[in-house]
Amino acid sequence: MTWFKVDDHLWGHPKVDAVSEDELERLAAMGLWTLVGSHAADYLTDGVVARATVRRIAPQHGDRLAARLVEAGLWHEHEKGWVFHDWHDHQPSKAEVEDRRDEIRAKRAAAGRIGGQRSAELRRQANEQAIAQANAKQNEATAKQTASPVPSRPVPSRPGERSAPSPRASEPVPTLRESAPRLRLARPPEPIPDDFAATQETVDRCRMVGRPDPRPLVADFVAHHRSRGTLSVSWQDELFKWAGKQQRFDRQSAATGSGGPFPAPAPPLPPYRRTAPDDDED
Protein backbone atom coordinates (compact mmCIF):
# COMPACT_ATOMS: atom_id res chain seq x y z
CA MET A 1 0.00 0.00 0.00
CA THR A 2 1.29 3.44 -0.94
CA TRP A 3 0.53 6.77 0.71
CA PHE A 4 -0.10 10.22 -0.71
CA LYS A 5 2.00 12.49 1.47
CA VAL A 6 0.73 15.96 2.38
CA ASP A 7 3.09 18.50 3.92
CA ASP A 8 2.01 19.76 7.33
CA HIS A 9 2.68 23.34 6.14
CA LEU A 10 0.23 23.00 3.25
CA TRP A 11 -2.51 24.84 5.13
CA GLY A 12 -0.57 28.14 5.05
CA HIS A 13 1.31 27.79 1.72
CA PRO A 14 1.02 30.85 -0.57
CA LYS A 15 -0.01 28.70 -3.54
CA VAL A 16 -3.04 27.51 -1.62
CA ASP A 17 -4.09 31.08 -0.97
CA ALA A 18 -3.54 31.87 -4.67
CA VAL A 19 -5.93 29.17 -5.86
CA SER A 20 -9.00 31.39 -5.52
CA GLU A 21 -10.26 34.30 -3.50
CA ASP A 22 -13.57 32.52 -3.10
CA GLU A 23 -13.45 30.35 0.00
CA LEU A 24 -15.69 27.56 -1.29
CA GLU A 25 -13.93 27.40 -4.63
CA ARG A 26 -10.51 27.28 -2.94
CA LEU A 27 -11.61 24.47 -0.63
CA ALA A 28 -13.17 22.54 -3.55
CA ALA A 29 -9.97 22.88 -5.60
CA MET A 30 -7.78 21.67 -2.72
CA GLY A 31 -10.17 18.77 -2.14
CA LEU A 32 -9.78 17.82 -5.80
CA TRP A 33 -5.99 18.15 -5.46
CA THR A 34 -6.02 15.76 -2.46
CA LEU A 35 -8.30 13.13 -3.99
CA VAL A 36 -6.46 13.10 -7.30
CA GLY A 37 -3.16 12.84 -5.41
CA SER A 38 -4.33 9.68 -3.62
CA HIS A 39 -5.43 8.27 -6.98
CA ALA A 40 -2.01 8.95 -8.51
CA ALA A 41 -0.24 7.32 -5.56
CA ASP A 42 -2.52 4.28 -5.75
CA TYR A 43 -2.04 3.68 -9.49
CA LEU A 44 1.63 4.75 -9.54
CA THR A 45 1.20 7.40 -12.26
CA ASP A 46 4.27 9.41 -11.11
CA GLY A 47 2.06 12.47 -10.57
CA VAL A 48 0.34 12.39 -13.98
CA VAL A 49 -3.38 13.22 -13.79
CA ALA A 50 -5.62 12.01 -16.61
CA ARG A 51 -8.56 14.14 -17.66
CA ALA A 52 -10.89 11.15 -17.19
CA THR A 53 -9.81 10.92 -13.54
CA VAL A 54 -10.66 14.54 -12.84
CA ARG A 55 -14.02 14.26 -14.60
CA ARG A 56 -14.81 11.12 -12.65
CA ILE A 57 -14.09 12.77 -9.27
CA ALA A 58 -15.63 16.15 -10.17
CA PRO A 59 -17.83 15.68 -13.24
CA GLN A 60 -19.39 19.18 -13.16
CA HIS A 61 -16.58 21.48 -11.96
CA GLY A 62 -13.46 19.38 -12.54
CA ASP A 63 -12.04 21.34 -15.51
CA ARG A 64 -12.65 24.71 -13.84
CA LEU A 65 -11.01 23.63 -10.56
CA ALA A 66 -8.07 22.11 -12.45
CA ALA A 67 -7.55 25.44 -14.19
CA ARG A 68 -7.39 27.18 -10.78
CA LEU A 69 -4.72 24.67 -9.61
CA VAL A 70 -2.68 25.32 -12.76
CA GLU A 71 -2.91 29.08 -12.24
CA ALA A 72 -1.71 28.68 -8.63
CA GLY A 73 1.25 26.50 -9.70
CA LEU A 74 0.12 23.32 -7.95
CA TRP A 75 -0.48 21.55 -11.27
CA HIS A 76 1.01 21.85 -14.74
CA GLU A 77 -0.40 21.10 -18.15
CA HIS A 78 0.43 17.61 -19.52
CA GLU A 79 -0.28 15.71 -22.73
CA LYS A 80 -2.57 13.35 -20.80
CA GLY A 81 -4.15 16.14 -18.75
CA TRP A 82 -2.14 17.54 -15.85
CA VAL A 83 0.83 16.66 -13.65
CA PHE A 84 1.62 17.54 -10.02
CA HIS A 85 4.26 20.16 -9.36
CA ASP A 86 7.53 18.60 -8.05
CA TRP A 87 5.90 15.18 -7.51
CA HIS A 88 9.17 13.29 -7.03
CA ASP A 89 10.37 15.77 -4.39
CA HIS A 90 7.59 14.69 -2.04
CA GLN A 91 6.28 11.34 -3.33
CA PRO A 92 8.09 8.06 -4.22
CA SER A 93 8.36 7.13 -7.88
CA LYS A 94 6.79 4.06 -9.46
CA ALA A 95 10.17 2.30 -9.70
CA GLU A 96 10.90 2.93 -6.01
CA VAL A 97 7.53 1.58 -4.94
CA GLU A 98 7.92 -1.58 -7.05
CA ASP A 99 11.44 -2.18 -5.74
CA ARG A 100 10.18 -1.81 -2.20
CA ARG A 101 7.37 -4.27 -2.86
CA ASP A 102 9.78 -6.81 -4.38
CA GLU A 103 12.01 -6.47 -1.33
CA ILE A 104 9.08 -7.07 1.03
CA ARG A 105 7.94 -10.12 -0.96
CA ALA A 106 11.47 -11.54 -0.89
CA LYS A 107 11.72 -11.06 2.88
CA ARG A 108 8.34 -12.70 3.44
CA ALA A 109 9.25 -15.64 1.20
CA ALA A 110 12.53 -16.12 3.05
CA ALA A 111 10.76 -15.95 6.40
CA GLY A 112 8.22 -18.49 5.16
CA ARG A 113 10.94 -20.90 4.07
CA ILE A 114 12.70 -20.57 7.42
CA GLY A 115 9.44 -21.13 9.26
CA GLY A 116 8.63 -24.18 7.14
CA GLN A 117 12.05 -25.69 7.75
CA ARG A 118 11.71 -25.06 11.46
CA SER A 119 8.27 -26.68 11.53
CA ALA A 120 9.56 -29.71 9.64
CA GLU A 121 12.45 -30.05 12.07
CA LEU A 122 10.10 -29.88 15.07
CA ARG A 123 7.83 -32.52 13.54
CA ARG A 124 10.83 -34.77 12.86
CA GLN A 125 12.05 -34.43 16.44
CA ALA A 126 8.57 -35.16 17.79
CA ASN A 127 8.29 -38.29 15.64
CA GLU A 128 11.72 -39.52 16.71
CA GLN A 129 10.86 -38.94 20.37
CA ALA A 130 7.56 -40.83 20.02
CA ILE A 131 9.31 -43.76 18.31
CA ALA A 132 12.00 -43.84 21.00
CA GLN A 133 9.38 -43.89 23.78
CA ALA A 134 7.46 -46.70 22.09
CA ASN A 135 10.63 -48.74 21.63
CA ALA A 136 11.59 -48.21 25.27
CA LYS A 137 8.19 -49.41 26.48
CA GLN A 138 8.35 -52.46 24.24
CA ASN A 139 11.86 -53.34 25.41
CA GLU A 140 10.82 -52.93 29.03
CA ALA A 141 7.83 -55.22 28.58
CA THR A 142 9.98 -57.82 26.80
CA ALA A 143 12.58 -57.72 29.57
CA LYS A 144 9.94 -58.23 32.28
CA GLN A 145 8.41 -61.16 30.42
CA THR A 146 11.80 -62.82 29.94
CA ALA A 147 12.91 -62.28 33.54
CA SER A 148 9.76 -63.72 35.18
CA PRO A 149 7.84 -66.07 32.88
CA VAL A 150 4.36 -67.17 33.93
CA PRO A 151 4.62 -70.67 35.53
CA SER A 152 2.48 -73.39 33.99
CA ARG A 153 0.18 -75.51 36.15
CA PRO A 154 1.41 -79.11 36.44
CA VAL A 155 -0.87 -81.78 35.06
CA PRO A 156 -1.41 -84.68 37.52
CA SER A 157 -0.43 -88.04 36.09
CA ARG A 158 -1.79 -91.46 36.76
CA PRO A 159 0.18 -93.90 38.88
CA GLY A 160 2.86 -95.48 36.84
CA GLU A 161 2.81 -92.73 34.15
CA ARG A 162 5.44 -90.14 33.78
CA SER A 163 4.26 -86.58 33.48
CA ALA A 164 5.23 -84.70 30.38
CA PRO A 165 8.07 -82.28 30.97
CA SER A 166 7.13 -78.63 30.97
CA PRO A 167 8.50 -76.59 28.10
CA ARG A 168 11.66 -74.76 28.88
CA ALA A 169 12.03 -71.06 28.43
CA SER A 170 14.54 -71.62 25.66
CA GLU A 171 12.16 -73.76 23.59
CA PRO A 172 10.27 -71.82 20.89
CA VAL A 173 6.60 -71.22 21.56
CA PRO A 174 4.36 -71.87 18.56
CA THR A 175 2.68 -68.77 17.21
CA LEU A 176 -1.04 -68.32 16.80
CA ARG A 177 -0.83 -68.90 13.07
CA GLU A 178 1.06 -72.18 13.56
CA SER A 179 -1.20 -73.52 16.34
CA ALA A 180 -4.55 -72.50 14.84
CA PRO A 181 -6.27 -75.16 12.70
CA ARG A 182 -6.50 -74.48 9.04
CA LEU A 183 -9.97 -73.49 7.93
CA ARG A 184 -11.46 -75.20 4.93
CA LEU A 185 -12.55 -72.74 2.30
CA ALA A 186 -16.21 -72.79 1.28
CA ARG A 187 -17.07 -74.36 -2.06
CA PRO A 188 -17.33 -71.73 -4.80
CA PRO A 189 -20.76 -71.17 -6.36
CA GLU A 190 -21.48 -73.00 -9.59
CA PRO A 191 -24.27 -73.08 -12.20
CA ILE A 192 -27.10 -75.52 -11.90
CA PRO A 193 -26.06 -79.03 -13.05
CA ASP A 194 -27.56 -80.56 -16.17
CA ASP A 195 -28.69 -83.66 -14.25
CA PHE A 196 -30.18 -81.75 -11.32
CA ALA A 197 -32.94 -83.58 -9.38
CA ALA A 198 -34.55 -83.15 -5.96
CA THR A 199 -33.12 -85.39 -3.28
CA GLN A 200 -35.24 -87.18 -0.71
CA GLU A 201 -33.96 -84.80 1.98
CA THR A 202 -35.18 -81.82 -0.06
CA VAL A 203 -38.58 -83.49 -0.57
CA ASP A 204 -38.92 -84.02 3.19
CA ARG A 205 -38.00 -80.40 3.90
CA CYS A 206 -40.56 -79.16 1.37
CA ARG A 207 -43.29 -81.21 3.05
CA MET A 208 -42.61 -79.26 6.23
CA VAL A 209 -43.61 -75.97 4.51
CA GLY A 210 -46.74 -77.45 2.94
CA ARG A 211 -45.33 -78.48 -0.41
CA PRO A 212 -45.74 -82.28 -0.52
CA ASP A 213 -43.85 -82.94 -3.73
CA PRO A 214 -41.54 -80.29 -5.22
CA ARG A 215 -40.38 -82.53 -8.06
CA PRO A 216 -42.99 -81.21 -10.58
CA LEU A 217 -41.39 -77.75 -10.10
CA VAL A 218 -37.92 -78.89 -11.02
CA ALA A 219 -38.37 -78.23 -14.75
CA ASP A 220 -39.46 -74.61 -14.21
CA PHE A 221 -36.81 -74.16 -11.52
CA VAL A 222 -33.99 -75.39 -13.76
CA ALA A 223 -35.19 -73.38 -16.78
CA HIS A 224 -35.47 -70.20 -14.73
CA HIS A 225 -32.00 -70.29 -13.20
CA ARG A 226 -30.33 -71.62 -16.32
CA SER A 227 -31.73 -68.75 -18.38
CA ARG A 228 -30.45 -66.24 -15.83
CA GLY A 229 -27.07 -67.88 -15.36
CA THR A 230 -27.53 -68.05 -11.60
CA LEU A 231 -24.69 -69.36 -9.45
CA SER A 232 -25.26 -71.06 -6.11
CA VAL A 233 -23.39 -73.12 -3.53
CA SER A 234 -26.35 -75.43 -2.73
CA TRP A 235 -28.98 -75.96 -5.40
CA GLN A 236 -31.03 -78.20 -3.09
CA ASP A 237 -31.49 -75.22 -0.74
CA GLU A 238 -32.46 -73.04 -3.68
CA LEU A 239 -35.15 -75.54 -4.69
CA PHE A 240 -36.47 -75.56 -1.10
CA LYS A 241 -36.75 -71.74 -1.21
CA TRP A 242 -38.44 -71.92 -4.62
CA ALA A 243 -41.06 -74.33 -3.28
CA GLY A 244 -41.77 -72.07 -0.30
CA LYS A 245 -42.23 -69.05 -2.58
CA GLN A 246 -44.72 -70.94 -4.76
CA GLN A 247 -46.63 -72.07 -1.68
CA ARG A 248 -47.02 -68.44 -0.58
CA PHE A 249 -48.00 -67.42 -4.10
CA ASP A 250 -50.70 -70.10 -4.21
CA ARG A 251 -52.12 -68.89 -0.89
CA GLN A 252 -52.26 -65.29 -2.10
CA SER A 253 -53.92 -66.35 -5.34
CA ALA A 254 -56.52 -68.34 -3.43
CA ALA A 255 -57.22 -65.40 -1.09
CA THR A 256 -57.60 -62.80 -3.88
CA GLY A 257 -59.16 -65.12 -6.44
CA SER A 258 -56.64 -64.10 -9.09
CA GLY A 259 -55.52 -67.64 -9.76
CA GLY A 260 -52.87 -68.32 -12.29
CA PRO A 261 -49.76 -70.43 -12.12
CA PHE A 262 -46.42 -69.47 -10.62
CA PRO A 263 -44.68 -66.83 -12.76
CA ALA A 264 -42.98 -68.48 -15.68
CA PRO A 265 -39.25 -68.08 -16.02
CA ALA A 266 -37.90 -65.46 -18.38
CA PRO A 267 -36.92 -66.80 -21.82
CA PRO A 268 -33.19 -67.30 -22.29
CA LEU A 269 -31.30 -64.55 -24.07
CA PRO A 270 -29.92 -65.35 -27.54
CA PRO A 271 -26.15 -65.89 -27.65
CA TYR A 272 -24.07 -62.89 -28.57
CA ARG A 273 -22.54 -63.11 -32.00
CA ARG A 274 -20.06 -60.60 -33.26
CA THR A 275 -20.68 -59.80 -36.92
CA ALA A 276 -17.78 -59.03 -39.16
CA PRO A 277 -17.82 -55.76 -41.11
CA ASP A 278 -19.01 -55.93 -44.67
CA ASP A 279 -16.07 -56.06 -47.01
CA ASP A 280 -18.02 -54.32 -49.77
CA GLU A 281 -18.49 -51.12 -47.72
CA ASP A 282 -16.12 -48.30 -48.49
Wavefront OBJ file of the C-alpha trace (Angstrom):
o trace
v 0.000 0.000 0.000
v 1.294 3.442 -0.943
v 0.533 6.772 0.710
v -0.098 10.222 -0.715
v 2.005 12.494 1.474
v 0.725 15.962 2.377
v 3.094 18.496 3.920
v 2.014 19.758 7.328
v 2.683 23.342 6.137
v 0.230 23.004 3.248
v -2.506 24.835 5.130
v -0.572 28.136 5.047
v 1.308 27.788 1.723
v 1.022 30.846 -0.567
v -0.008 28.703 -3.540
v -3.035 27.510 -1.620
v -4.091 31.084 -0.965
v -3.542 31.868 -4.667
v -5.934 29.172 -5.865
v -9.002 31.387 -5.519
v -10.261 34.296 -3.496
v -13.572 32.515 -3.102
v -13.448 30.352 -0.005
v -15.687 27.561 -1.292
v -13.929 27.397 -4.633
v -10.511 27.277 -2.942
v -11.611 24.466 -0.630
v -13.165 22.544 -3.545
v -9.966 22.881 -5.603
v -7.781 21.667 -2.722
v -10.174 18.767 -2.145
v -9.783 17.815 -5.797
v -5.989 18.150 -5.458
v -6.018 15.757 -2.457
v -8.297 13.129 -3.993
v -6.461 13.103 -7.305
v -3.165 12.841 -5.407
v -4.331 9.682 -3.621
v -5.425 8.267 -6.976
v -2.007 8.950 -8.507
v -0.239 7.317 -5.562
v -2.523 4.277 -5.750
v -2.038 3.675 -9.489
v 1.631 4.752 -9.543
v 1.204 7.403 -12.257
v 4.274 9.410 -11.115
v 2.059 12.468 -10.574
v 0.341 12.392 -13.985
v -3.381 13.218 -13.791
v -5.621 12.008 -16.605
v -8.565 14.137 -17.663
v -10.890 11.145 -17.194
v -9.807 10.916 -13.543
v -10.660 14.543 -12.841
v -14.020 14.260 -14.603
v -14.813 11.119 -12.647
v -14.088 12.774 -9.267
v -15.634 16.154 -10.172
v -17.833 15.678 -13.244
v -19.387 19.184 -13.161
v -16.581 21.485 -11.960
v -13.459 19.381 -12.544
v -12.044 21.337 -15.508
v -12.653 24.712 -13.844
v -11.010 23.631 -10.562
v -8.069 22.108 -12.455
v -7.549 25.442 -14.194
v -7.388 27.175 -10.784
v -4.724 24.666 -9.612
v -2.685 25.317 -12.761
v -2.906 29.078 -12.241
v -1.709 28.677 -8.634
v 1.251 26.501 -9.703
v 0.117 23.320 -7.954
v -0.477 21.549 -11.271
v 1.010 21.852 -14.742
v -0.405 21.096 -18.149
v 0.434 17.614 -19.518
v -0.282 15.705 -22.726
v -2.573 13.345 -20.804
v -4.150 16.138 -18.747
v -2.142 17.539 -15.847
v 0.829 16.664 -13.647
v 1.624 17.538 -10.025
v 4.263 20.160 -9.357
v 7.534 18.598 -8.047
v 5.896 15.183 -7.513
v 9.169 13.292 -7.027
v 10.373 15.775 -4.386
v 7.588 14.693 -2.042
v 6.281 11.335 -3.329
v 8.092 8.063 -4.224
v 8.358 7.126 -7.884
v 6.786 4.056 -9.457
v 10.167 2.299 -9.696
v 10.903 2.931 -6.011
v 7.527 1.576 -4.939
v 7.918 -1.578 -7.045
v 11.438 -2.180 -5.738
v 10.184 -1.813 -2.203
v 7.366 -4.272 -2.855
v 9.779 -6.808 -4.376
v 12.010 -6.474 -1.329
v 9.081 -7.067 1.028
v 7.939 -10.119 -0.959
v 11.470 -11.536 -0.893
v 11.720 -11.058 2.878
v 8.336 -12.697 3.440
v 9.249 -15.637 1.199
v 12.535 -16.123 3.049
v 10.761 -15.952 6.397
v 8.217 -18.486 5.157
v 10.942 -20.897 4.070
v 12.701 -20.566 7.416
v 9.436 -21.135 9.261
v 8.635 -24.181 7.141
v 12.053 -25.687 7.748
v 11.707 -25.057 11.459
v 8.267 -26.677 11.533
v 9.561 -29.707 9.635
v 12.451 -30.047 12.074
v 10.105 -29.875 15.075
v 7.833 -32.524 13.539
v 10.827 -34.768 12.863
v 12.050 -34.429 16.441
v 8.569 -35.163 17.795
v 8.294 -38.293 15.638
v 11.722 -39.519 16.713
v 10.860 -38.940 20.369
v 7.559 -40.832 20.025
v 9.313 -43.758 18.306
v 11.996 -43.836 20.999
v 9.384 -43.893 23.776
v 7.463 -46.702 22.086
v 10.627 -48.744 21.626
v 11.592 -48.205 25.267
v 8.190 -49.412 26.480
v 8.351 -52.460 24.240
v 11.864 -53.336 25.408
v 10.817 -52.930 29.026
v 7.835 -55.224 28.578
v 9.979 -57.822 26.795
v 12.580 -57.719 29.569
v 9.942 -58.230 32.281
v 8.408 -61.157 30.423
v 11.802 -62.821 29.940
v 12.914 -62.283 33.537
v 9.761 -63.721 35.176
v 7.839 -66.071 32.879
v 4.364 -67.171 33.930
v 4.622 -70.669 35.533
v 2.479 -73.388 33.992
v 0.177 -75.509 36.153
v 1.414 -79.107 36.445
v -0.874 -81.782 35.055
v -1.408 -84.682 37.516
v -0.432 -88.036 36.086
v -1.786 -91.460 36.762
v 0.185 -93.902 38.877
v 2.858 -95.476 36.835
v 2.813 -92.728 34.153
v 5.443 -90.142 33.784
v 4.263 -86.579 33.483
v 5.228 -84.699 30.376
v 8.067 -82.279 30.967
v 7.132 -78.626 30.973
v 8.500 -76.592 28.099
v 11.656 -74.763 28.879
v 12.028 -71.058 28.435
v 14.539 -71.621 25.658
v 12.159 -73.756 23.586
v 10.271 -71.818 20.889
v 6.600 -71.223 21.557
v 4.357 -71.873 18.565
v 2.683 -68.771 17.205
v -1.037 -68.317 16.801
v -0.833 -68.904 13.072
v 1.065 -72.181 13.559
v -1.204 -73.516 16.341
v -4.548 -72.504 14.842
v -6.266 -75.160 12.703
v -6.499 -74.482 9.037
v -9.970 -73.495 7.926
v -11.457 -75.199 4.927
v -12.554 -72.739 2.298
v -16.207 -72.793 1.281
v -17.070 -74.357 -2.058
v -17.330 -71.727 -4.799
v -20.764 -71.167 -6.358
v -21.478 -73.004 -9.589
v -24.265 -73.080 -12.199
v -27.100 -75.518 -11.905
v -26.064 -79.035 -13.054
v -27.561 -80.558 -16.170
v -28.693 -83.656 -14.251
v -30.179 -81.752 -11.318
v -32.944 -83.576 -9.379
v -34.548 -83.147 -5.960
v -33.122 -85.386 -3.280
v -35.242 -87.184 -0.715
v -33.963 -84.804 1.980
v -35.182 -81.819 -0.055
v -38.575 -83.487 -0.569
v -38.919 -84.018 3.195
v -38.003 -80.404 3.902
v -40.564 -79.161 1.368
v -43.285 -81.209 3.049
v -42.610 -79.260 6.233
v -43.608 -75.972 4.510
v -46.741 -77.451 2.937
v -45.325 -78.483 -0.409
v -45.744 -82.280 -0.519
v -43.851 -82.938 -3.733
v -41.540 -80.287 -5.225
v -40.380 -82.529 -8.058
v -42.989 -81.206 -10.577
v -41.393 -77.745 -10.100
v -37.919 -78.885 -11.019
v -38.368 -78.232 -14.753
v -39.458 -74.614 -14.212
v -36.811 -74.157 -11.515
v -33.987 -75.394 -13.758
v -35.185 -73.383 -16.782
v -35.470 -70.203 -14.730
v -31.996 -70.289 -13.195
v -30.329 -71.623 -16.316
v -31.735 -68.752 -18.376
v -30.454 -66.241 -15.826
v -27.067 -67.882 -15.365
v -27.531 -68.051 -11.599
v -24.686 -69.362 -9.451
v -25.258 -71.065 -6.112
v -23.393 -73.124 -3.529
v -26.347 -75.432 -2.727
v -28.981 -75.956 -5.398
v -31.029 -78.200 -3.094
v -31.493 -75.225 -0.737
v -32.463 -73.041 -3.677
v -35.145 -75.544 -4.687
v -36.470 -75.558 -1.104
v -36.750 -71.745 -1.207
v -38.440 -71.922 -4.615
v -41.063 -74.334 -3.278
v -41.772 -72.071 -0.304
v -42.232 -69.047 -2.582
v -44.720 -70.936 -4.764
v -46.628 -72.065 -1.682
v -47.025 -68.437 -0.576
v -48.005 -67.416 -4.099
v -50.698 -70.096 -4.210
v -52.119 -68.888 -0.891
v -52.258 -65.289 -2.101
v -53.915 -66.354 -5.342
v -56.520 -68.345 -3.426
v -57.224 -65.396 -1.092
v -57.598 -62.803 -3.875
v -59.156 -65.122 -6.438
v -56.636 -64.096 -9.085
v -55.519 -67.642 -9.759
v -52.874 -68.323 -12.287
v -49.758 -70.432 -12.116
v -46.419 -69.467 -10.619
v -44.684 -66.827 -12.757
v -42.983 -68.481 -15.677
v -39.255 -68.078 -16.018
v -37.900 -65.459 -18.376
v -36.920 -66.804 -21.818
v -33.189 -67.299 -22.289
v -31.300 -64.552 -24.069
v -29.919 -65.347 -27.536
v -26.155 -65.894 -27.647
v -24.069 -62.889 -28.567
v -22.541 -63.113 -31.995
v -20.058 -60.605 -33.255
v -20.678 -59.796 -36.923
v -17.776 -59.033 -39.161
v -17.822 -55.757 -41.107
v -19.006 -55.932 -44.671
v -16.069 -56.063 -47.012
v -18.021 -54.321 -49.766
v -18.494 -51.119 -47.719
v -16.117 -48.298 -48.487
l 1 2 3 4 5 6 7 8 9 10 11 12 13 14 15 16 17 18 19 20 21 22 23 24 25 26 27 28 29 30 31 32 33 34 35 36 37 38 39 40 41 42 43 44 45 46 47 48 49 50 51 52 53 54 55 56 57 58 59 60 61 62 63 64 65 66 67 68 69 70 71 72 73 74 75 76 77 78 79 80 81 82 83 84 85 86 87 88 89 90 91 92 93 94 95 96 97 98 99 100 101 102 103 104 105 106 107 108 109 110 111 112 113 114 115 116 117 118 119 120 121 122 123 124 125 126 127 128 129 130 131 132 133 134 135 136 137 138 139 140 141 142 143 144 145 146 147 148 149 150 151 152 153 154 155 156 157 158 159 160 161 162 163 164 165 166 167 168 169 170 171 172 173 174 175 176 177 178 179 180 181 182 183 184 185 186 187 188 189 190 191 192 193 194 195 196 197 198 199 200 201 202 203 204 205 206 207 208 209 210 211 212 213 214 215 216 217 218 219 220 221 222 223 224 225 226 227 228 229 230 231 232 233 234 235 236 237 238 239 240 241 242 243 244 245 246 247 248 249 250 251 252 253 254 255 256 257 258 259 260 261 262 263 264 265 266 267 268 269 270 271 272 273 274 275 276 277 278 279 280 281 282
